[in-house]
Amino acid sequence: MILFVLPLLIILVYSFIERGTYGELIYSFTLENYQRSFDPLYAQTLWRSVYIALVATCICLITGFPLAWYMSLQSESKKKLLLALLIIPFWTNFLVRTYSWIFILRTEGLLNNMLLRIGIIEQPLDILFTETSVLIGLVYTYLPFMVLPIYVSIEKMDNNLFDAARDLGANALKRFTKIMMPLTKPGVISGSILVFVPCLGAYITPDLLGGAKTLMIGNLIQIQFLSARDWPFGSALSLIVMAFVLLLLLVYTKYTNDFKSQPEESNM
């Protein structure tokens, strides 16, 4: 507990003090660091980070839900195999996996060479060091965090509900919207938070795949601590991001509590 609270208190104190001319800390109370955080230049970086994290989360949801559904329909042996294939990338160092995308996405990389040979494109695509490459890296990294909670939610469902709905004349769309979606909402929300939060604070993937063109809030915080030596401003930015994440978690907690209380209220 101390190892968690103490660093947080240090960051909190740093966020309210001043930075000296040469990066030294001046213990004088000020709100300037938080005021600077809402400067249009830095606010734009924050909203860009939120936008990229939201898009990455949506892509993970759109691709992860069908994948989780497909996995749940397989036999037990195939389920174990698919789960293993989903987890295997975590056995490799995250930095190595991110570097591998540089060789895939660069103009002379595997993707462009394959598309050129097939004849789909005539000139190499300029993907690396763009928002697109950052999104590809984020989706690749955090897709399992979306698939696993949804897969668990689907596995807990009673298949007799679908049979009963089919007997009552519900078509496939109604069975999906009336049964599948409500029962998998906890898994979808959990997966969305597990993807959105690390995407919002990501700095390795934007730094390597986005270059200097795609600056996210994690990169900005890293720059303040390691390059600019402005620890007070970096601390203020960190706490603002943390407060935003905690707000999301509070909303999620309230929603899940309301969702769990609905069956009890209906039974009453």
C-alpha atoms as a printed R data frame, in Angstrom:
    type eleno elety resid chain resno       x       y       z
1   ATOM     1    CA   MET     A     1   0.000   0.000   0.000
2   ATOM     2    CA   ILE     A     2   2.832   2.382   0.891
3   ATOM     3    CA   LEU     A     3   4.600   1.678  -2.411
4   ATOM     4    CA   PHE     A     4   1.437   2.789  -4.229
5   ATOM     5    CA   VAL     A     5   0.399   5.782  -2.097
6   ATOM     6    CA   LEU     A     6   3.835   7.340  -1.508
7   ATOM     7    CA   PRO     A     7   4.758   7.890  -5.187
8   ATOM     8    CA   LEU     A     8   1.267   9.263  -5.780
9   ATOM     9    CA   LEU     A     9   1.691  11.746  -2.928
10  ATOM    10    CA   ILE     A    10   5.068  12.821  -4.311
11  ATOM    11    CA   ILE     A    11   3.532  13.464  -7.728
12  ATOM    12    CA   LEU     A    12   0.695  15.374  -6.062
13  ATOM    13    CA   VAL     A    13   3.127  17.617  -4.187
14  ATOM    14    CA   TYR     A    14   5.265  18.188  -7.299
15  ATOM    15    CA   SER     A    15   2.198  19.285  -9.277
16  ATOM    16    CA   PHE     A    16   1.730  22.292  -6.977
17  ATOM    17    CA   ILE     A    17   5.321  23.599  -6.935
18  ATOM    18    CA   GLU     A    18   7.379  25.612  -9.421
19  ATOM    19    CA   ARG     A    19  10.180  24.684 -11.787
20  ATOM    20    CA   GLY     A    20  13.383  26.706 -11.630
21  ATOM    21    CA   THR     A    21  15.292  28.089 -14.583
22  ATOM    22    CA   TYR     A    22  17.560  25.041 -14.823
23  ATOM    23    CA   GLY     A    23  14.955  22.443 -13.880
24  ATOM    24    CA   GLU     A    24  15.368  22.604 -10.133
25  ATOM    25    CA   LEU     A    25  12.316  22.355  -7.894
26  ATOM    26    CA   ILE     A    26  11.133  25.492  -6.099
27  ATOM    27    CA   TYR     A    27   8.836  24.625  -3.210
28  ATOM    28    CA   SER     A    28   6.412  27.470  -3.679
29  ATOM    29    CA   PHE     A    29   2.681  26.748  -3.981
30  ATOM    30    CA   THR     A    30   1.252  27.492  -7.437
31  ATOM    31    CA   LEU     A    31  -1.611  26.455  -9.716
32  ATOM    32    CA   GLU     A    32   0.275  27.430 -12.862
33  ATOM    33    CA   ASN     A    33   1.015  23.823 -13.799
34  ATOM    34    CA   TYR     A    34  -2.700  22.984 -13.970
35  ATOM    35    CA   GLN     A    35  -3.436  26.227 -15.798
36  ATOM    36    CA   ARG     A    36  -0.805  25.352 -18.409
37  ATOM    37    CA   SER     A    37  -2.419  21.937 -18.856
38  ATOM    38    CA   PHE     A    38  -5.492  23.598 -20.330
39  ATOM    39    CA   ASP     A    39  -3.482  25.652 -22.793
40  ATOM    40    CA   PRO     A    40  -4.809  24.935 -26.336
41  ATOM    41    CA   LEU     A    41  -1.455  23.420 -27.327
42  ATOM    42    CA   TYR     A    42  -1.520  20.810 -24.559
43  ATOM    43    CA   ALA     A    43  -5.307  20.391 -24.583
44  ATOM    44    CA   GLN     A    44  -5.059  19.450 -28.257
45  ATOM    45    CA   THR     A    45  -2.599  16.689 -27.366
46  ATOM    46    CA   LEU     A    46  -4.953  15.411 -24.669
47  ATOM    47    CA   TRP     A    47  -7.969  15.341 -26.998
48  ATOM    48    CA   ARG     A    48  -5.899  13.697 -29.732
49  ATOM    49    CA   SER     A    49  -4.991  10.993 -27.231
50  ATOM    50    CA   VAL     A    50  -8.647  10.543 -26.251
51  ATOM    51    CA   TYR     A    51  -9.638  10.368 -29.921
52  ATOM    52    CA   ILE     A    52  -6.987   7.769 -30.819
53  ATOM    53    CA   ALA     A    53  -7.820   5.716 -27.714
54  ATOM    54    CA   LEU     A    54 -11.543   5.808 -28.574
55  ATOM    55    CA   VAL     A    55 -10.944   4.771 -32.186
56  ATOM    56    CA   ALA     A    56  -8.621   1.952 -31.100
57  ATOM    57    CA   THR     A    57 -11.230   0.795 -28.573
58  ATOM    58    CA   CYS     A    58 -13.983   0.810 -31.202
59  ATOM    59    CA   ILE     A    59 -11.840  -1.158 -33.645
60  ATOM    60    CA   CYS     A    60 -10.992  -3.693 -30.936
61  ATOM    61    CA   LEU     A    61 -14.696  -4.019 -30.100
62  ATOM    62    CA   ILE     A    62 -15.781  -4.438 -33.726
63  ATOM    63    CA   THR     A    63 -13.145  -7.092 -34.380
64  ATOM    64    CA   GLY     A    64 -13.042  -8.633 -30.899
65  ATOM    65    CA   PHE     A    65 -16.743  -9.344 -30.444
66  ATOM    66    CA   PRO     A    66 -17.078 -11.622 -33.511
67  ATOM    67    CA   LEU     A    67 -13.800 -13.311 -32.588
68  ATOM    68    CA   ALA     A    68 -14.981 -14.001 -29.032
69  ATOM    69    CA   TRP     A    69 -18.302 -15.270 -30.371
70  ATOM    70    CA   TYR     A    70 -16.543 -17.556 -32.844
71  ATOM    71    CA   MET     A    71 -14.308 -18.922 -30.093
72  ATOM    72    CA   SER     A    72 -17.305 -19.706 -27.888
73  ATOM    73    CA   LEU     A    73 -18.902 -21.823 -30.659
74  ATOM    74    CA   GLN     A    74 -15.923 -24.146 -30.994
75  ATOM    75    CA   SER     A    75 -15.254 -27.454 -29.264
76  ATOM    76    CA   GLU     A    76 -13.348 -27.496 -25.982
77  ATOM    77    CA   SER     A    77 -10.074 -28.489 -27.639
78  ATOM    78    CA   LYS     A    78 -10.328 -25.727 -30.247
79  ATOM    79    CA   LYS     A    79 -11.241 -23.200 -27.547
80  ATOM    80    CA   LYS     A    80  -8.049 -24.016 -25.683
81  ATOM    81    CA   LEU     A    81  -6.045 -23.733 -28.888
82  ATOM    82    CA   LEU     A    82  -7.566 -20.369 -29.823
83  ATOM    83    CA   LEU     A    83  -7.055 -19.022 -26.308
84  ATOM    84    CA   ALA     A    84  -3.431 -20.120 -26.441
85  ATOM    85    CA   LEU     A    85  -2.946 -18.412 -29.807
86  ATOM    86    CA   LEU     A    86  -4.493 -15.269 -28.353
87  ATOM    87    CA   ILE     A    87  -2.115 -15.242 -25.388
88  ATOM    88    CA   ILE     A    88   1.091 -16.371 -27.146
89  ATOM    89    CA   PRO     A    89   2.083 -12.827 -28.292
90  ATOM    90    CA   PHE     A    90   2.414 -11.829 -24.617
91  ATOM    91    CA   TRP     A    91   5.294 -14.259 -24.322
92  ATOM    92    CA   THR     A    92   7.351 -11.916 -26.483
93  ATOM    93    CA   ASN     A    93   8.700  -8.630 -25.171
94  ATOM    94    CA   PHE     A    94   6.362  -5.704 -25.883
95  ATOM    95    CA   LEU     A    95   9.182  -3.554 -27.258
96  ATOM    96    CA   VAL     A    96  10.262  -6.293 -29.677
97  ATOM    97    CA   ARG     A    97   6.690  -6.729 -30.935
98  ATOM    98    CA   THR     A    98   6.366  -2.978 -31.482
99  ATOM    99    CA   TYR     A    99   9.653  -2.830 -33.385
100 ATOM   100    CA   SER     A   100   8.466  -5.666 -35.615
101 ATOM   101    CA   TRP     A   101   5.625  -3.433 -36.869
102 ATOM   102    CA   ILE     A   102   8.207  -0.927 -38.095
103 ATOM   103    CA   PHE     A   103   9.595  -3.578 -40.454
104 ATOM   104    CA   ILE     A   104   6.078  -4.535 -41.534
105 ATOM   105    CA   LEU     A   105   4.701  -1.028 -42.153
106 ATOM   106    CA   ARG     A   106   7.680   0.852 -43.606
107 ATOM   107    CA   THR     A   107   7.713   1.637 -47.333
108 ATOM   108    CA   GLU     A   108  10.119  -1.256 -48.023
109 ATOM   109    CA   GLY     A   109   8.418  -3.478 -45.485
110 ATOM   110    CA   LEU     A   110   6.511  -6.739 -45.704
111 ATOM   111    CA   LEU     A   111   3.061  -5.190 -46.182
112 ATOM   112    CA   ASN     A   112   4.004  -2.890 -49.065
113 ATOM   113    CA   ASN     A   113   6.082  -5.567 -50.803
114 ATOM   114    CA   MET     A   114   3.189  -8.030 -50.594
115 ATOM   115    CA   LEU     A   115   0.640  -5.504 -51.908
116 ATOM   116    CA   LEU     A   116   2.978  -4.490 -54.746
117 ATOM   117    CA   ARG     A   117   3.539  -8.081 -55.818
118 ATOM   118    CA   ILE     A   118  -0.170  -8.837 -55.782
119 ATOM   119    CA   GLY     A   119  -0.818  -5.719 -57.823
120 ATOM   120    CA   ILE     A   120  -3.212  -4.023 -55.415
121 ATOM   121    CA   ILE     A   121  -1.051  -0.884 -55.249
122 ATOM   122    CA   GLU     A   122   1.406   0.689 -57.679
123 ATOM   123    CA   GLN     A   123   3.355   2.751 -55.159
124 ATOM   124    CA   PRO     A   124   4.279   1.954 -51.545
125 ATOM   125    CA   LEU     A   125   1.797   3.176 -48.959
126 ATOM   126    CA   ASP     A   126   3.032   5.801 -46.510
127 ATOM   127    CA   ILE     A   127   1.712   4.171 -43.314
128 ATOM   128    CA   LEU     A   128   4.616   4.307 -40.878
129 ATOM   129    CA   PHE     A   129   4.864   7.382 -38.603
130 ATOM   130    CA   THR     A   130   1.184   8.246 -39.006
131 ATOM   131    CA   GLU     A   131  -1.908   7.947 -36.820
132 ATOM   132    CA   THR     A   132  -2.829   4.850 -38.827
133 ATOM   133    CA   SER     A   133   0.336   3.040 -37.778
134 ATOM   134    CA   VAL     A   134  -0.265   4.038 -34.154
135 ATOM   135    CA   LEU     A   135  -3.801   2.648 -34.325
136 ATOM   136    CA   ILE     A   136  -2.537  -0.587 -35.866
137 ATOM   137    CA   GLY     A   137   0.001  -0.979 -33.070
138 ATOM   138    CA   LEU     A   138  -2.519  -0.212 -30.332
139 ATOM   139    CA   VAL     A   139  -5.169  -2.561 -31.736
140 ATOM   140    CA   TYR     A   140  -2.635  -5.355 -32.157
141 ATOM   141    CA   THR     A   141  -1.393  -4.906 -28.585
142 ATOM   142    CA   TYR     A   142  -4.690  -4.564 -26.728
143 ATOM   143    CA   LEU     A   143  -7.122  -6.661 -28.797
144 ATOM   144    CA   PRO     A   144  -6.799  -9.655 -26.405
145 ATOM   145    CA   PHE     A   145  -7.928  -7.413 -23.539
146 ATOM   146    CA   MET     A   146 -11.186  -6.897 -25.421
147 ATOM   147    CA   VAL     A   147 -11.679 -10.485 -26.550
148 ATOM   148    CA   LEU     A   148 -11.193 -12.228 -23.204
149 ATOM   149    CA   PRO     A   149 -13.867 -10.382 -21.130
150 ATOM   150    CA   ILE     A   150 -16.404 -10.704 -23.945
151 ATOM   151    CA   TYR     A   151 -15.555 -14.387 -24.356
152 ATOM   152    CA   VAL     A   152 -16.129 -14.965 -20.628
153 ATOM   153    CA   SER     A   153 -19.502 -13.172 -20.807
154 ATOM   154    CA   ILE     A   154 -20.595 -15.268 -23.782
155 ATOM   155    CA   GLU     A   155 -19.480 -18.480 -22.087
156 ATOM   156    CA   LYS     A   156 -21.692 -17.676 -19.070
157 ATOM   157    CA   MET     A   157 -24.832 -17.311 -21.197
158 ATOM   158    CA   ASP     A   158 -27.516 -19.979 -21.187
159 ATOM   159    CA   ASN     A   159 -27.959 -21.249 -24.762
160 ATOM   160    CA   ASN     A   160 -31.500 -22.303 -23.927
161 ATOM   161    CA   LEU     A   161 -32.448 -18.632 -24.102
162 ATOM   162    CA   PHE     A   162 -31.619 -18.593 -27.810
163 ATOM   163    CA   ASP     A   163 -33.588 -21.789 -28.407
164 ATOM   164    CA   ALA     A   164 -36.590 -20.353 -26.588
165 ATOM   165    CA   ALA     A   165 -36.403 -17.095 -28.535
166 ATOM   166    CA   ARG     A   166 -36.168 -19.039 -31.801
167 ATOM   167    CA   ASP     A   167 -39.235 -21.097 -30.882
168 ATOM   168    CA   LEU     A   168 -41.121 -17.866 -30.160
169 ATOM   169    CA   GLY     A   169 -40.365 -16.562 -33.645
170 ATOM   170    CA   ALA     A   170 -37.445 -14.203 -32.953
171 ATOM   171    CA   ASN     A   171 -35.119 -13.867 -35.923
172 ATOM   172    CA   ALA     A   172 -31.320 -13.752 -35.686
173 ATOM   173    CA   LEU     A   173 -31.220  -9.945 -35.370
174 ATOM   174    CA   LYS     A   174 -33.715  -9.901 -32.505
175 ATOM   175    CA   ARG     A   175 -31.901 -12.726 -30.730
176 ATOM   176    CA   PHE     A   176 -28.689 -10.740 -30.972
177 ATOM   177    CA   THR     A   177 -30.147  -7.406 -29.825
178 ATOM   178    CA   LYS     A   178 -32.502  -8.757 -27.153
179 ATOM   179    CA   ILE     A   179 -30.370 -11.547 -25.680
180 ATOM   180    CA   MET     A   180 -26.745 -11.400 -26.778
181 ATOM   181    CA   MET     A   181 -26.132  -7.669 -26.346
182 ATOM   182    CA   PRO     A   182 -27.722  -7.224 -22.884
183 ATOM   183    CA   LEU     A   183 -26.014 -10.304 -21.444
184 ATOM   184    CA   THR     A   184 -22.589  -9.377 -22.818
185 ATOM   185    CA   LYS     A   185 -22.716  -5.724 -21.766
186 ATOM   186    CA   PRO     A   186 -20.523  -6.259 -18.660
187 ATOM   187    CA   GLY     A   187 -17.864  -7.966 -20.781
188 ATOM   188    CA   VAL     A   188 -18.046  -5.268 -23.459
189 ATOM   189    CA   ILE     A   189 -17.699  -2.474 -20.910
190 ATOM   190    CA   SER     A   190 -14.883  -4.251 -19.068
191 ATOM   191    CA   GLY     A   191 -13.019  -4.895 -22.311
192 ATOM   192    CA   SER     A   192 -13.546  -1.317 -23.473
193 ATOM   193    CA   ILE     A   193 -12.057   0.068 -20.261
194 ATOM   194    CA   LEU     A   194  -9.163  -2.411 -20.346
195 ATOM   195    CA   VAL     A   195  -8.360  -1.201 -23.872
196 ATOM   196    CA   PHE     A   196  -9.146   2.503 -23.568
197 ATOM   197    CA   VAL     A   197  -7.152   3.202 -20.391
198 ATOM   198    CA   PRO     A   198  -3.760   1.835 -21.561
199 ATOM   199    CA   CYS     A   199  -4.297   3.289 -25.039
200 ATOM   200    CA   LEU     A   200  -4.854   6.718 -23.502
201 ATOM   201    CA   GLY     A   201  -1.580   6.581 -21.591
202 ATOM   202    CA   ALA     A   202   0.457   4.763 -24.247
203 ATOM   203    CA   TYR     A   203   3.813   6.292 -25.143
204 ATOM   204    CA   ILE     A   204   6.002   3.497 -26.522
205 ATOM   205    CA   THR     A   205   3.716   2.667 -29.453
206 ATOM   206    CA   PRO     A   206   3.122   6.329 -30.469
207 ATOM   207    CA   ASP     A   207   6.831   7.070 -30.033
208 ATOM   208    CA   LEU     A   208   8.036   4.189 -32.217
209 ATOM   209    CA   LEU     A   209   5.218   3.925 -34.773
210 ATOM   210    CA   GLY     A   210   4.009   7.528 -34.783
211 ATOM   211    CA   GLY     A   211   7.349   9.286 -34.624
212 ATOM   212    CA   ALA     A   212   7.225  13.028 -34.046
213 ATOM   213    CA   LYS     A   213   4.007  13.351 -36.053
214 ATOM   214    CA   THR     A   214   1.707  11.694 -33.494
215 ATOM   215    CA   LEU     A   215   2.272  13.123 -30.023
216 ATOM   216    CA   MET     A   216   0.015  11.640 -27.347
217 ATOM   217    CA   ILE     A   217  -0.385  12.616 -23.722
218 ATOM   218    CA   GLY     A   218   1.886   9.777 -22.589
219 ATOM   219    CA   ASN     A   219   4.686  11.085 -24.819
220 ATOM   220    CA   LEU     A   220   4.115  14.623 -23.519
221 ATOM   221    CA   ILE     A   221   4.421  13.461 -19.915
222 ATOM   222    CA   GLN     A   222   7.553  11.475 -20.765
223 ATOM   223    CA   ILE     A   223   9.107  14.550 -22.398
224 ATOM   224    CA   GLN     A   224   8.383  16.714 -19.342
225 ATOM   225    CA   PHE     A   225  10.056  14.269 -16.972
226 ATOM   226    CA   LEU     A   226  13.032  13.095 -19.058
227 ATOM   227    CA   SER     A   227  13.828  15.871 -21.537
228 ATOM   228    CA   ALA     A   228  12.375  19.202 -20.417
229 ATOM   229    CA   ARG     A   229  13.069  18.448 -16.732
230 ATOM   230    CA   ASP     A   230   9.742  20.044 -15.845
231 ATOM   231    CA   TRP     A   231   8.602  17.597 -13.194
232 ATOM   232    CA   PRO     A   232   5.865  19.866 -11.763
233 ATOM   233    CA   PHE     A   233   4.139  20.233 -15.136
234 ATOM   234    CA   GLY     A   234   4.577  16.536 -15.914
235 ATOM   235    CA   SER     A   235   3.086  15.686 -12.517
236 ATOM   236    CA   ALA     A   236   0.064  17.909 -13.178
237 ATOM   237    CA   LEU     A   237  -0.518  16.247 -16.561
238 ATOM   238    CA   SER     A   238  -0.219  12.810 -14.976
239 ATOM   239    CA   LEU     A   239  -2.796  13.622 -12.306
240 ATOM   240    CA   ILE     A   240  -5.221  15.042 -14.875
241 ATOM   241    CA   VAL     A   241  -5.020  11.819 -16.906
242 ATOM   242    CA   MET     A   242  -5.372   9.776 -13.730
243 ATOM   243    CA   ALA     A   243  -8.453  11.764 -12.682
244 ATOM   244    CA   PHE     A   244  -9.983  11.187 -16.114
245 ATOM   245    CA   VAL     A   245  -9.366   7.433 -15.842
246 ATOM   246    CA   LEU     A   246 -10.760   7.292 -12.301
247 ATOM   247    CA   LEU     A   247 -13.897   9.066 -13.514
248 ATOM   248    CA   LEU     A   248 -14.367   6.357 -16.142
249 ATOM   249    CA   LEU     A   249 -13.895   3.641 -13.538
250 ATOM   250    CA   LEU     A   250 -16.451   5.272 -11.261
251 ATOM   251    CA   VAL     A   251 -18.958   5.383 -14.109
252 ATOM   252    CA   TYR     A   252 -18.240   1.729 -14.877
253 ATOM   253    CA   THR     A   253 -18.651   0.729 -11.221
254 ATOM   254    CA   LYS     A   254 -21.970   2.548 -10.942
255 ATOM   255    CA   TYR     A   255 -23.196   0.987 -14.179
256 ATOM   256    CA   THR     A   256 -22.257  -2.561 -13.159
257 ATOM   257    CA   ASN     A   257 -23.873  -2.125  -9.748
258 ATOM   258    CA   ASP     A   258 -27.071  -0.904 -11.407
259 ATOM   259    CA   PHE     A   259 -26.935  -3.807 -13.868
260 ATOM   260    CA   LYS     A   260 -26.542  -6.363 -11.077
261 ATOM   261    CA   SER     A   261 -29.383  -4.836  -9.069
262 ATOM   262    CA   GLN     A   262 -31.853  -5.008 -11.967
263 ATOM   263    CA   PRO     A   263 -32.597  -8.769 -11.668
264 ATOM   264    CA   GLU     A   264 -33.112  -8.406  -7.914
265 ATOM   265    CA   GLU     A   265 -35.530  -5.501  -8.418
266 ATOM   266    CA   SER     A   266 -37.408  -7.406 -11.142
267 ATOM   267    CA   ASN     A   267 -37.756 -10.439  -8.869
268 ATOM   268    CA   MET     A   268 -39.231  -8.256  -6.182
